[in-house]
Structure formats: C-alpha cells, structure tokens
C-alpha cells in the first residue's frame, strides 16, 4: 500500500479520465427540445435551406398583377407562392372577401343599369293596345327631334310635301312613315301588329334609341370665328349664331335587313352586349358632344368600339359652303345588358 501511495493521485486521475471518456462516448449533449447537437444542427441547416429556397426565393418574384378570385387554382397558387407566414392567412382571406364583395357590388350595379332595357312598353296581351302605346312613345321622341331640328329627313323628304302648319299631317308622318321612323330604328307595322315574341326586342331597341335621343337633345356645340381660316375678305368657315346641335341620320340594328325576332349581340361574361350603328351629322363640336353624352350614359351603359368621320364633297365651287358643310359621323355602339325580363 505504501508503494502505491506515490502513484495514487495519477491512478485516480486516470480512472476519472477513463470515466469521462466513457461518458463522452455514451452520452451526448442535448438542447431544450431534447435533440442532440448533431440533430439540432441538421434541423437548423434544414430550416436555413428551406428559408433560402422558400421565403428568399419568394421575395424575388414579382407581385401578382391581379387577384383572380373566380379561379380557385390561381388563388391557391397565390397562397403557396406569396404567403410567407400562416399568420398572414386571415389578411389574405379578408382581401379575398373584400374582392368578392366588390365583385358582387359591380354585378348588382350592372344589372341595375340594364333594367331600363326591359321596362315594359305596356303590360297587356292585346297586340293592338301594345302597339298603340309603342306608337305614342316613338312618335313623341321623333317629334322632339323634329321640333329641335335634330332629325335628318330621308332623301325624299315627306315633310316637304306637308303643310308647315299642319300639325296633324306632320304627326301622321311620324306615326306611319316607315322611312322617317327608320331614322331612329323604330318598328312600323304593315298589315299585322308585331307579335308577342317580337315585343322584347322591339322594347329593348326602343329604350336604346330613347337613350341616344336623350343624349342628342342634350348635346350642344359651337363654332368660333378663326382668323386663320380667312383669306382676304373670304371666311372659309362661317360660325353660326348660338349653339349647334347634331342631327340623327340613322340608327341601324344590323348590316342585313332589320329583323325583329333576333338580336345582334356579343357575349360578355355575365351578360351580353347589344350592337347597333348610329349615323349622325353636324359640326365636329356637336358630334363630339353627342359622343361624350352617349359614353357617360349609365342607364344603359354604352361602349363606343369604333367610329368613322367623313365630310361629303360639295360639287359647288363656292368655297364657303364647301368648307362649312356637315360632317357625317358613324359610331359602332355596344350596349351592355346584364338582365333579362318580361316585356
């Protein structure tokens, strides 16, 4: 024992070292989650790698141009590609809810703007009574244009043959003359009254014309004296006194013969667009005013999808009359209809 004492300290140190080596080999340090160093490191590396591939790459993407709320796959892709944290989901869902609410409000407004197109001329099953009401409404519109000098008469002017003060003869022309009534695209019966199947289209076309006539009656333009248009004592454009107004020359419902049992339409999402062509004449300012009034209409909503402007040549050599002649404007119109209805 006495011989061991000098080496006892080193023996104890050796035993402790062996114990520590055994403990190091058998036991591994763990974190608060109970994971050893290696597992914790791998988890951290995976998290960093996922962050680089996921979140960092997402920040490099351009934001979506719009939210296609009707497309479920697109909306799911938005969540997958741009949703950084699940805590953002309520905000995204609120955006989705707001967009759907806005969409519903727009749809309701479009439907409301189309109600006028299906407002009945008269609620009756009697063909004669219905046509009598239709004639009264259309004649009143034509008379407004005629009295305001905004109705361009046809080539063989029937009004020229009637006495100027013969109001009854004038109104009879407005009621029954097909050439005059065709200017505004109105129906004129022949031997028979229009059928109940034809009433819906005749009704819709009447309300479209009514909106166009209203826009024309509210349209005013003016021509200003321009010294640059004068040469010596000759003024190439003579400004009229007061305001100038456009004249309606024709409202056409199709390129072929007018049909009252089928509509010229273009399909749009949630509804349709009824097409027609408006031909008007007058000064540029009056025609621009007419176009502006048509485009600002909200009941119904018009879309101008094409126009053509021309000035017919005058054979006369009188430069004043040639330069001051009317401009003819042709507008291609589409009228939005998001609602059907019983006529």
Residue frames relative to the residue before (quaternion, step in Angstrom):
aa qw qx qy qz dx dy dz
X 1.0000 0.0000 0.0000 0.0000 0.00 0.00 0.00
X 0.6466 0.5223 -0.3197 0.4548 3.50 1.06 -0.87
X 0.6398 0.5278 -0.3353 0.4467 3.53 1.14 -0.66
X 0.6614 0.5187 -0.3085 0.4454 3.64 1.13 -0.63
X 0.5509 0.6675 -0.3917 0.3122 3.58 1.05 -0.74
X 0.6598 0.5040 -0.3557 0.4291 3.66 0.79 -0.76
X 0.7500 0.3804 -0.2112 0.4982 3.57 1.15 -0.61
X 0.3878 0.7599 -0.4580 0.2498 3.56 1.31 -0.02
X 0.6346 0.5443 -0.3364 0.4335 3.59 0.94 -0.87
X 0.7046 0.4588 -0.2770 0.4651 3.58 0.88 -0.93
X 0.6020 0.5519 -0.3628 0.4487 3.51 1.14 -0.64
X 0.6568 0.5092 -0.3040 0.4657 3.58 0.96 -0.96
X 0.6465 0.5126 -0.3235 0.4632 3.59 0.98 -0.89
X 0.6463 0.5235 -0.3217 0.4524 3.59 0.97 -0.80
X 0.6472 0.5119 -0.3191 0.4661 3.57 0.98 -0.89
X 0.6511 0.5117 -0.3164 0.4627 3.62 0.94 -0.92
X 0.6505 0.5203 -0.3185 0.4525 3.57 0.98 -0.87
X 0.6420 0.5152 -0.3242 0.4661 3.55 1.01 -0.83
X 0.6376 0.5260 -0.3239 0.4604 3.57 1.00 -0.88
X 0.6567 0.5146 -0.3094 0.4564 3.60 0.94 -0.91
X 0.6458 0.5183 -0.3217 0.4592 3.55 1.03 -0.85
X 0.6376 0.5180 -0.3206 0.4716 3.54 1.04 -0.80
X 0.6630 0.5055 -0.3040 0.4608 3.57 0.95 -0.92
X 0.6417 0.5233 -0.3279 0.4549 3.58 0.99 -0.84
X 0.6747 0.4977 -0.2929 0.4596 3.53 1.01 -0.85
X 0.7356 0.4318 -0.2265 0.4703 3.58 0.90 -0.91
X 0.7910 0.2881 -0.1312 0.5235 3.61 0.84 -0.97
X 0.1400 -0.7734 0.6153 0.0603 3.59 -1.14 0.82
X 0.5058 -0.6456 0.4669 0.3307 3.61 -1.03 0.69
X 0.1571 -0.7823 0.5983 0.0727 3.58 -1.10 0.74
X 0.4421 -0.6679 0.5225 0.2922 3.57 -1.28 0.43
X 0.7685 -0.3676 0.2491 0.4608 3.58 -1.32 -0.18
X 0.6731 0.4830 -0.2940 0.4767 3.58 1.20 -0.53
X 0.5540 -0.6305 0.3853 0.3837 3.58 1.28 0.04
X 0.5293 0.6209 -0.4123 0.4054 3.59 1.24 0.26
X 0.4489 -0.6745 0.5066 0.2948 3.53 -1.02 0.79
X 0.7421 -0.4305 0.2732 0.4352 3.54 -1.31 0.21
X 0.6789 0.5072 -0.2986 0.4390 3.54 0.89 -0.94
X 0.6790 0.4780 -0.2941 0.4733 3.58 0.91 -0.89
X 0.6437 0.5180 -0.3226 0.4618 3.54 1.00 -0.83
X 0.6473 0.5176 -0.3153 0.4624 3.59 1.02 -0.80
X 0.6541 0.5072 -0.3160 0.4637 3.57 0.95 -0.87
X 0.6455 0.5215 -0.3217 0.4559 3.59 0.97 -0.86
X 0.6579 0.5072 -0.3028 0.4671 3.56 1.02 -0.87
X 0.6455 0.5156 -0.3165 0.4662 3.57 0.99 -0.83
X 0.6409 0.5201 -0.3179 0.4665 3.58 1.04 -0.84
X 0.6442 0.5254 -0.3176 0.4561 3.57 1.02 -0.83
X 0.6517 0.5041 -0.3090 0.4751 3.58 1.00 -0.87
X 0.6520 0.5138 -0.3101 0.4633 3.56 0.98 -0.90
X 0.6537 0.5064 -0.3055 0.4721 3.58 0.99 -0.86
X 0.6285 0.5336 -0.3299 0.4599 3.57 1.04 -0.77
X 0.6610 0.5085 -0.3060 0.4592 3.57 0.97 -0.91
X 0.7281 0.4399 -0.2491 0.4630 3.54 0.86 -1.00
X 0.7427 0.4171 -0.2233 0.4739 3.55 1.04 -0.72
X 0.8133 0.3119 -0.1641 0.4629 3.53 0.17 -1.32
X 0.6660 0.5000 -0.3164 0.4543 3.59 0.87 -0.92
X 0.6698 0.4912 -0.3028 0.4673 3.59 0.93 -0.87
X 0.6148 0.5543 -0.3514 0.4374 3.59 1.08 -0.66
X 0.6447 0.5310 -0.3286 0.4410 3.56 1.04 -0.74
X 0.6367 0.5289 -0.3339 0.4510 3.60 1.20 -0.40
X 0.5902 0.5851 -0.3703 0.4150 3.61 1.21 -0.33
X 0.4934 -0.6268 0.5109 0.3205 3.53 -1.17 0.62
X 0.5382 -0.6204 0.4430 0.3594 3.60 -1.02 0.66
X 0.5986 -0.5708 0.4023 0.3925 3.62 -1.10 0.52
X 0.5025 -0.6718 0.4573 0.2951 3.56 -1.02 0.81
X 0.7915 -0.0554 0.0498 0.6066 3.58 1.13 -0.58
X 0.4132 -0.6659 0.5536 0.2819 3.52 -1.35 0.16
X 0.1872 -0.7834 0.5861 0.0880 3.56 -0.40 1.25
X 0.1339 -0.8567 0.4934 0.0678 3.54 0.35 1.26
X 0.6269 0.5308 -0.3504 0.4499 3.60 1.19 -0.32
X 0.6784 0.4631 -0.2705 0.5022 3.59 1.26 -0.39
X 0.3297 -0.7771 0.5050 0.1799 3.58 -0.29 1.27
X 0.6519 0.5234 -0.3222 0.4441 3.60 0.92 -0.88
X 0.6507 0.5093 -0.3218 0.4622 3.57 0.97 -0.81
X 0.6584 0.5084 -0.3108 0.4598 3.58 0.94 -0.86
X 0.6366 0.5128 -0.3255 0.4752 3.60 1.03 -0.75
X 0.6323 0.5250 -0.3266 0.4668 3.57 1.06 -0.71
X 0.5931 0.5518 -0.3553 0.4665 3.59 1.11 -0.67
X 0.6716 0.4951 -0.2986 0.4633 3.58 0.91 -0.91
X 0.6924 0.4843 -0.2807 0.4552 3.57 0.95 -0.85
X 0.7532 0.4249 -0.2151 0.4537 3.57 0.91 -0.88
X 0.8180 0.2761 -0.1131 0.4918 3.60 1.01 -0.70
X 0.5827 0.5823 -0.3904 0.4111 3.61 1.19 -0.27
X 0.2438 -0.8101 0.5206 0.1154 3.60 -0.21 1.27
X 0.8102 0.0713 0.0016 0.5819 3.56 0.92 -0.86
X 0.5673 -0.5989 0.4435 0.3505 3.56 -1.12 0.66
X 0.5900 0.5831 -0.3688 0.4194 3.56 1.17 -0.52
X 0.6094 0.5539 -0.3512 0.4455 3.58 1.26 -0.28
X 0.4800 0.7202 -0.4130 0.2835 3.58 1.23 -0.41
X 0.6482 0.5077 -0.3522 0.4450 3.68 0.82 -0.77
X 0.6411 0.5203 -0.3283 0.4589 3.59 1.02 -0.74
X 0.6574 0.4969 -0.3054 0.4771 3.57 0.99 -0.84
X 0.6435 0.5150 -0.3189 0.4680 3.57 1.01 -0.77
X 0.6303 0.5233 -0.3342 0.4660 3.59 1.09 -0.68
X 0.6127 0.5304 -0.3369 0.4794 3.58 1.09 -0.77
X 0.6457 0.5216 -0.3087 0.4644 3.56 0.95 -0.91
X 0.6598 0.5072 -0.3005 0.4660 3.58 0.95 -0.89
X 0.6612 0.5077 -0.3071 0.4590 3.59 0.96 -0.88
X 0.6484 0.5158 -0.3188 0.4602 3.58 1.00 -0.83
X 0.6584 0.4969 -0.3135 0.4704 3.58 0.97 -0.79
X 0.6265 0.5217 -0.3326 0.4739 3.58 1.06 -0.71
X 0.6482 0.5098 -0.3073 0.4750 3.56 0.99 -0.88
X 0.6329 0.5312 -0.3227 0.4617 3.59 0.99 -0.85
X 0.6541 0.5099 -0.3072 0.4666 3.58 0.97 -0.88
X 0.6499 0.5165 -0.3181 0.4579 3.59 0.97 -0.82
X 0.6459 0.5084 -0.3159 0.4739 3.58 1.01 -0.83
X 0.6493 0.5146 -0.3182 0.4608 3.59 0.94 -0.88
X 0.6536 0.5087 -0.3139 0.4642 3.60 0.96 -0.84
X 0.6549 0.5098 -0.3155 0.4601 3.58 1.00 -0.82
X 0.6493 0.5120 -0.3140 0.4665 3.58 0.99 -0.83
X 0.6491 0.5054 -0.3201 0.4699 3.58 1.00 -0.78
X 0.6526 0.5133 -0.3133 0.4609 3.56 0.99 -0.81
X 0.6530 0.5175 -0.3203 0.4508 3.59 1.02 -0.79
X 0.6823 0.4894 -0.2785 0.4663 3.58 1.21 -0.49
X 0.4498 0.7175 -0.4460 0.2897 3.59 1.22 -0.25
X 0.6306 0.5714 -0.3371 0.4026 3.58 0.98 -0.88
X 0.6187 0.5791 -0.3455 0.4032 3.61 1.08 -0.69
X 0.7652 0.3328 -0.1695 0.5244 3.57 1.18 -0.51
X 0.3572 0.7153 -0.5178 0.3045 3.58 1.19 0.41
X 0.4711 -0.7190 0.4245 0.2844 3.62 -0.58 1.11
X 0.4924 -0.6139 0.5305 0.3152 3.54 -1.17 0.69
X 0.7366 -0.2163 0.1550 0.6218 3.52 1.03 -0.92
X 0.3710 -0.7249 0.5360 0.2225 3.57 -0.95 0.86
X 0.4236 0.6639 -0.5109 0.3448 3.54 -0.12 1.32
X 0.3776 -0.7138 0.5430 0.2303 3.55 -1.20 0.54
X 0.5549 0.5951 -0.3930 0.4283 3.57 1.30 -0.04
X 0.4387 -0.7327 0.4568 0.2490 3.57 -0.56 1.18
X 0.6588 0.5177 -0.3172 0.4443 3.59 0.93 -0.86
X 0.6586 0.5041 -0.3137 0.4623 3.60 0.94 -0.86
X 0.6440 0.5196 -0.3265 0.4569 3.57 0.95 -0.86
X 0.6980 0.4727 -0.2882 0.4542 3.59 0.83 -0.96
X 0.5975 0.5570 -0.3617 0.4493 3.59 1.08 -0.63
X 0.6610 0.4865 -0.3032 0.4842 3.58 0.98 -0.85
X 0.6400 0.5296 -0.3177 0.4571 3.59 1.01 -0.80
X 0.6520 0.5108 -0.3101 0.4667 3.58 0.95 -0.90
X 0.6432 0.5312 -0.3280 0.4433 3.60 0.96 -0.83
X 0.6877 0.4786 -0.2865 0.4646 3.59 0.91 -0.92
X 0.6955 0.4731 -0.2899 0.4566 3.60 0.86 -0.90
X 0.6262 0.5323 -0.3373 0.4591 3.58 1.03 -0.75
X 0.6329 0.5353 -0.3311 0.4509 3.59 1.01 -0.80
X 0.6567 0.5027 -0.3149 0.4657 3.59 0.98 -0.80
X 0.6570 0.5068 -0.3073 0.4658 3.58 0.93 -0.89
X 0.6469 0.5236 -0.3173 0.4546 3.57 1.03 -0.80
X 0.6136 0.5424 -0.3488 0.4556 3.58 1.05 -0.73
X 0.6697 0.4871 -0.2951 0.4767 3.57 0.93 -0.89
X 0.6566 0.5163 -0.3115 0.4530 3.58 0.94 -0.92
X 0.6793 0.4900 -0.2969 0.4585 3.60 0.86 -0.93
X 0.7170 0.4250 -0.2434 0.4961 3.59 1.13 -0.65
X 0.4258 -0.7224 0.4374 0.3249 3.56 1.36 0.16
X 0.5087 0.6345 -0.4256 0.3968 3.58 0.99 0.90
X 0.5780 0.5303 -0.3889 0.4832 3.55 1.26 0.45
X 0.2586 -0.7761 0.5584 0.1378 3.57 -0.47 1.20
X 0.3382 -0.7739 0.4909 0.2138 3.64 -0.39 1.14
X 0.5776 -0.5874 0.4289 0.3708 3.60 -1.17 0.49
X 0.7527 -0.4062 0.2636 0.4459 3.58 -1.31 0.21
X 0.7425 0.2527 -0.1611 0.5991 3.58 0.85 -0.95
X 0.2184 -0.8375 0.4911 0.0985 3.52 0.21 1.36
X 0.2764 -0.7831 0.5298 0.1721 3.62 -0.43 1.15
X 0.5913 0.5845 -0.3712 0.4135 3.58 1.17 -0.49
X 0.5972 0.5852 -0.3622 0.4121 3.58 1.13 -0.61
X 0.6778 0.4913 -0.2930 0.4619 3.57 1.12 -0.65
X 0.6495 0.5062 -0.3155 0.4715 3.56 1.18 -0.50
X 0.5484 -0.6064 0.4585 0.3484 3.53 -1.14 0.57
X 0.5851 -0.6367 0.3807 0.3277 3.55 -0.90 0.98
X 0.7610 0.3793 -0.1984 0.4875 3.58 0.96 -0.84
X 0.5331 0.6239 -0.4106 0.3975 3.57 1.24 0.00
X 0.1996 -0.8269 0.5185 0.0869 3.57 0.19 1.32
X 0.6439 0.5384 -0.3291 0.4327 3.56 0.99 -0.80
X 0.6554 0.4953 -0.3079 0.4799 3.58 1.00 -0.81
X 0.6289 0.5409 -0.3279 0.4521 3.58 1.04 -0.80
X 0.6907 0.4729 -0.2837 0.4677 3.57 0.89 -0.92
X 0.6043 0.5501 -0.3578 0.4520 3.58 1.09 -0.63
X 0.6171 0.5300 -0.3353 0.4753 3.57 1.08 -0.74
X 0.6737 0.4957 -0.2906 0.4647 3.58 0.94 -0.90
X 0.6773 0.5034 -0.2874 0.4530 3.60 1.11 -0.67
X 0.8557 0.2197 -0.0437 0.4666 3.55 0.84 -0.95
X 0.5916 0.5816 -0.3866 0.4028 3.64 1.14 -0.36
X 0.3852 -0.7643 0.4715 0.2123 3.58 -0.43 1.24
X 0.6405 0.5402 -0.3327 0.4327 3.61 0.97 -0.82
X 0.6692 0.4802 -0.2905 0.4869 3.58 1.04 -0.80
X 0.6921 0.4797 -0.2815 0.4601 3.57 0.86 -0.94
X 0.5945 0.5800 -0.3550 0.4291 3.57 1.15 -0.60
X 0.5131 0.6475 -0.4169 0.3791 3.60 1.19 -0.49
X 0.7718 0.3000 -0.1572 0.5382 3.57 0.98 -0.85
X 0.5450 -0.6598 0.3855 0.3449 3.57 1.22 0.31
X 0.3984 0.7310 -0.4692 0.2947 3.58 1.14 0.60
X 0.5143 -0.6223 0.5061 0.3035 3.51 -1.29 0.56
X 0.0442 -0.7632 0.6440 0.0297 3.55 -1.11 0.77
X 0.3702 -0.7678 0.4773 0.2134 3.55 -0.54 1.14
X 0.3446 -0.6925 0.5913 0.2281 3.51 -1.30 0.50
X 0.8305 -0.0839 0.0931 0.5427 3.55 -0.58 -1.13
X 0.7876 0.2627 -0.1293 0.5422 3.58 1.14 -0.60
X 0.5385 -0.5961 0.4883 0.3411 3.51 -1.30 0.45
X 0.5739 -0.5617 0.4399 0.4019 3.62 -1.14 0.42
X 0.4760 -0.6870 0.4762 0.2733 3.56 -1.05 0.79
X 0.6509 -0.5122 0.3799 0.4119 3.56 -1.27 0.28
X 0.5999 0.5535 -0.3604 0.4515 3.60 1.17 -0.52
X 0.6876 0.4718 -0.2766 0.4776 3.59 1.14 -0.59
X 0.5021 0.6976 -0.4042 0.3128 3.59 1.20 -0.47
X 0.6575 0.5268 -0.3500 0.4095 3.67 0.80 -0.86
X 0.6940 0.4606 -0.2879 0.4726 3.60 0.87 -0.90
X 0.6292 0.5202 -0.3380 0.4683 3.61 0.97 -0.81
X 0.6434 0.5334 -0.3114 0.4523 3.58 1.02 -0.85
X 0.6693 0.5009 -0.2970 0.4614 3.57 0.86 -1.00
X 0.6772 0.4930 -0.2934 0.4608 3.58 0.91 -0.89
X 0.6021 0.5487 -0.3605 0.4543 3.58 1.08 -0.65
X 0.6949 0.4755 -0.2907 0.4544 3.60 0.83 -0.94
X 0.6046 0.5327 -0.3575 0.4721 3.60 1.11 -0.60
X 0.6634 0.4899 -0.2985 0.4803 3.58 0.91 -0.92
X 0.6173 0.5568 -0.3438 0.4367 3.57 0.99 -0.82
X 0.6622 0.4932 -0.3002 0.4775 3.60 0.99 -0.85
X 0.6498 0.5090 -0.3189 0.4658 3.60 1.00 -0.79
X 0.6499 0.5099 -0.3119 0.4695 3.59 0.96 -0.87
X 0.6291 0.5296 -0.3288 0.4644 3.58 0.99 -0.82
X 0.6516 0.5056 -0.3088 0.4737 3.58 0.99 -0.85
X 0.6545 0.5152 -0.3150 0.4550 3.60 1.00 -0.82
X 0.6655 0.5115 -0.3054 0.4497 3.59 0.93 -0.88
X 0.7032 0.4473 -0.2622 0.4865 3.59 1.14 -0.60
X 0.5862 0.6085 -0.3576 0.3978 3.60 1.28 -0.16
X 0.0529 0.7818 -0.6166 0.0764 3.52 -0.85 1.07
X 0.0331 -0.7828 0.6213 0.0100 3.54 -1.03 0.84
X 0.2004 -0.7708 0.5892 0.1362 3.56 -1.26 -0.02
X 0.2467 -0.7322 0.6145 0.1593 3.51 -1.25 0.54
X 0.2130 -0.7933 0.5619 0.0985 3.56 -0.76 1.06
X 0.5422 -0.6117 0.4677 0.3363 3.52 -1.14 0.66
X 0.0849 -0.8031 0.5898 -0.0029 3.57 -0.75 1.08
X 0.3707 -0.7628 0.4869 0.2090 3.57 -0.45 1.19
X 0.6035 0.5727 -0.3617 0.4207 3.57 1.15 -0.55
X 0.6568 0.5004 -0.3122 0.4699 3.59 1.23 -0.35
X 0.6001 0.5549 -0.3592 0.4505 3.57 1.27 0.08
X 0.0835 -0.7632 0.6395 0.0404 3.54 -1.15 0.76
X 0.7918 -0.0505 -0.0210 0.6083 3.52 -0.20 1.26
X 0.7784 -0.2672 0.2280 0.5204 3.56 -0.68 -1.08
X 0.5922 0.5757 -0.3617 0.4324 3.56 1.29 -0.01
X 0.1531 -0.7642 0.6226 0.0703 3.59 -0.82 1.07
X 0.3541 -0.7870 0.4677 0.1911 3.56 -0.46 1.22
X 0.7567 0.2035 -0.1529 0.6021 3.60 1.18 -0.37
X 0.1716 -0.7931 0.5792 0.0778 3.55 -0.57 1.16
X 0.3120 -0.7657 0.5251 0.2016 3.63 -0.43 1.12
X 0.3958 -0.7171 0.5148 0.2530 3.61 -0.85 0.91
X 0.5530 -0.5873 0.4656 0.3640 3.49 -1.26 0.33
X 0.8146 0.2139 -0.1778 0.5090 3.57 -1.01 0.81
X 0.7128 -0.4232 0.3359 0.4472 3.56 -1.16 -0.66
X 0.3011 -0.7164 0.5934 0.2096 3.53 -1.31 0.34
X 0.1653 -0.7924 0.5840 0.0616 3.57 -1.07 0.80
X 0.5030 -0.6549 0.4658 0.3181 3.58 -1.10 0.62
X 0.2855 -0.7242 0.5991 0.1873 3.53 -1.26 0.49
X 0.3625 -0.7060 0.5621 0.2329 3.56 -0.99 0.84
X 0.2013 -0.8024 0.5557 0.0823 3.54 -0.74 1.11
X 0.7823 -0.2048 0.1310 0.5735 3.60 1.04 -0.69
X 0.1439 -0.7248 0.6654 0.1060 3.51 -1.25 0.67
X 0.0866 -0.8270 0.5554 -0.0088 3.56 -0.51 1.21
X 0.3171 -0.7790 0.5221 0.1417 3.54 -0.98 0.95
X 0.8112 -0.0188 0.0116 0.5843 3.59 1.20 -0.10
X 0.5988 -0.5801 0.4118 0.3678 3.54 -1.25 0.33
X 0.7040 0.4116 -0.2552 0.5195 3.58 1.14 -0.61
X 0.7551 -0.3188 0.2669 0.5069 3.55 -1.25 -0.30
X 0.5557 -0.6310 0.4265 0.3334 3.55 -1.02 0.84
X 0.1042 -0.7824 0.6127 0.0391 3.54 -0.86 1.02
X 0.2315 -0.7976 0.5462 0.1089 3.53 -0.91 0.92
X 0.6503 0.4846 -0.3320 0.4817 3.57 1.26 0.32
X 0.7596 0.2286 -0.1823 0.5810 3.60 1.27 0.18
X 0.3402 -0.7637 0.5239 0.1629 3.55 -1.00 0.89
X 0.3788 -0.6687 0.5827 0.2643 3.54 -1.20 0.59
X 0.1498 0.8217 -0.5270 0.1569 3.57 -0.23 1.24
X 0.2236 -0.7082 0.6506 0.1584 3.48 -1.42 0.39
X 0.4168 -0.7208 0.4914 0.2556 3.59 -0.82 0.93
X 0.0047 -0.7625 0.6469 -0.0049 3.56 -0.98 0.92
X 0.6480 -0.5425 0.3574 0.3975 3.57 -1.16 0.53
X 0.8344 0.1646 -0.1488 0.5045 3.55 -0.70 1.10
X 0.8212 0.0593 -0.0188 0.5672 3.59 1.21 -0.08
X 0.4273 -0.6619 0.5331 0.3086 3.53 -1.08 -0.78
X 0.2713 -0.7205 0.6060 0.1999 3.53 -1.33 0.22
X 0.2626 -0.7553 0.5847 0.1367 3.57 -0.70 1.13
X 0.2184 -0.8086 0.5372 0.0994 3.57 -0.77 1.00
X 0.1042 0.7620 -0.6367 0.0569 3.53 -1.21 0.63
X 0.3266 -0.7261 0.5714 0.1991 3.55 -1.31 0.25
X 0.1545 -0.7816 0.6013 0.0606 3.55 -0.89 0.98
X 0.0825 -0.7667 0.6354 0.0401 3.54 -0.94 0.96
X 0.0524 0.7911 -0.6035 0.0845 3.56 -0.74 1.11
X 0.1694 -0.7837 0.5883 0.1049 3.54 -1.24 0.39
X 0.3515 0.7039 -0.5654 0.2475 3.53 -1.27 0.56
X 0.7061 -0.3979 0.3334 0.4816 3.55 -1.25 -0.39
X 0.6701 -0.5074 0.3543 0.4098 3.58 -1.23 0.41
X 0.6664 0.5076 -0.3141 0.4467 3.59 0.92 -0.86
X 0.6514 0.5052 -0.3204 0.4666 3.61 1.02 -0.77
X 0.6727 0.4927 -0.2946 0.4668 3.58 0.98 -0.82
X 0.6256 0.5162 -0.3359 0.4788 3.58 1.07 -0.67
X 0.6341 0.5202 -0.3289 0.4681 3.57 1.04 -0.75
X 0.6337 0.5221 -0.3244 0.4697 3.58 1.03 -0.78
X 0.6550 0.5114 -0.3126 0.4602 3.58 0.90 -0.89
X 0.6553 0.5162 -0.3089 0.4568 3.58 0.95 -0.89
X 0.6738 0.4953 -0.3006 0.4586 3.60 0.94 -0.88
X 0.6298 0.5156 -0.3374 0.4729 3.59 1.07 -0.67
X 0.6954 0.4890 -0.2851 0.4427 3.59 0.88 -0.92
X 0.6970 0.4636 -0.2937 0.4614 3.61 1.05 -0.55
X 0.4277 0.7013 -0.4640 0.3314 3.58 1.28 -0.02
X 0.1809 -0.7928 0.5765 0.0799 3.56 -0.98 0.90
X 0.7707 0.1967 -0.1319 0.5915 3.60 1.26 -0.26
X 0.4395 -0.4578 -0.6939 0.3401 1.57 0.07 2.50
X 0.5714 -0.5711 0.4619 0.3660 3.55 -1.37 -0.06
X 0.1773 -0.7849 0.5898 0.0683 3.56 -0.80 1.11
X 0.1121 -0.7422 0.6539 0.0944 3.54 -1.26 0.58
X 0.2399 -0.7476 0.6038 0.1379 3.56 -0.80 1.05
X 0.0132 -0.8371 0.5464 -0.0234 3.60 -0.38 1.18
X 0.8070 0.0488 -0.0814 0.5829 3.57 1.14 0.52
X 0.0340 0.7984 -0.6006 0.0255 3.59 -1.08 0.66
X 0.0926 -0.7694 0.6302 0.0473 3.50 -1.26 0.55
X 0.1186 -0.7918 0.5986 0.0261 3.55 -0.87 1.01
X 0.1032 0.7885 -0.6004 0.0848 3.58 -0.94 0.87
X 0.1981 -0.7555 0.6121 0.1234 3.53 -1.25 0.47
X 0.3558 -0.7599 0.5001 0.2144 3.58 -0.32 1.21
X 0.4580 -0.6867 0.4941 0.2731 3.54 -0.99 0.83
X 0.3015 -0.7336 0.5853 0.1682 3.50 -1.07 0.82
X 0.4379 -0.7277 0.4646 0.2506 3.57 -0.74 1.04
X 0.5628 0.6046 -0.3926 0.4046 3.53 1.18 -0.42
X 0.4366 -0.7018 0.5018 0.2550 3.53 -1.16 0.61
X 0.4467 0.6830 -0.4578 0.3527 3.52 1.29 0.03
X 0.3450 -0.7896 0.4700 0.1911 3.58 -0.25 1.29
X 0.6116 0.5649 -0.3611 0.4200 3.59 1.05 -0.70
X 0.7053 0.4502 -0.2664 0.4785 3.60 0.85 -0.94
X 0.6417 0.5353 -0.3335 0.4364 3.57 1.01 -0.77
X 0.7140 0.4484 -0.2619 0.4696 3.60 0.89 -0.88
X 0.7325 0.4306 -0.2272 0.4758 3.57 1.14 -0.62
X 0.4149 0.7194 -0.4728 0.2944 3.62 1.20 0.27
X 0.6560 -0.5406 0.3661 0.3786 3.53 -1.28 0.48
X 0.3404 -0.6690 0.6162 0.2385 3.50 -1.34 0.49
X 0.2579 -0.7492 0.5888 0.1598 3.57 -1.02 0.81
X 0.1098 -0.7986 0.5916 0.0156 3.56 -0.76 1.10
X 0.1013 -0.7725 0.6252 0.0446 3.56 -0.95 0.93
X 0.0981 -0.8063 0.5832 0.0139 3.57 -0.66 1.15
X 0.2593 -0.7156 0.6274 0.1644 3.54 -1.05 0.86
X 0.0684 -0.8390 0.5394 -0.0214 3.56 -0.48 1.20
X 0.0977 -0.7366 0.6643 0.0811 3.52 -1.28 0.61
X 0.1618 -0.7917 0.5862 0.0574 3.56 -0.83 1.03
X 0.3578 -0.7685 0.4942 0.1927 3.57 -0.57 1.18
X 0.0176 -0.7860 0.6170 -0.0340 3.54 -0.93 1.01
X 0.0219 -0.8189 0.5720 -0.0412 3.56 -0.45 1.24
X 0.7438 0.3408 -0.2032 0.5379 3.56 1.19 0.36
X 0.2608 -0.7396 0.5973 0.1677 3.56 -0.98 0.86
X 0.0081 0.8210 -0.5709 -0.0023 3.55 -1.18 -0.03
X 0.5262 -0.6103 0.4925 0.3289 3.50 -1.28 0.42
X 0.3325 -0.7654 0.5166 0.1918 3.57 -0.78 1.00
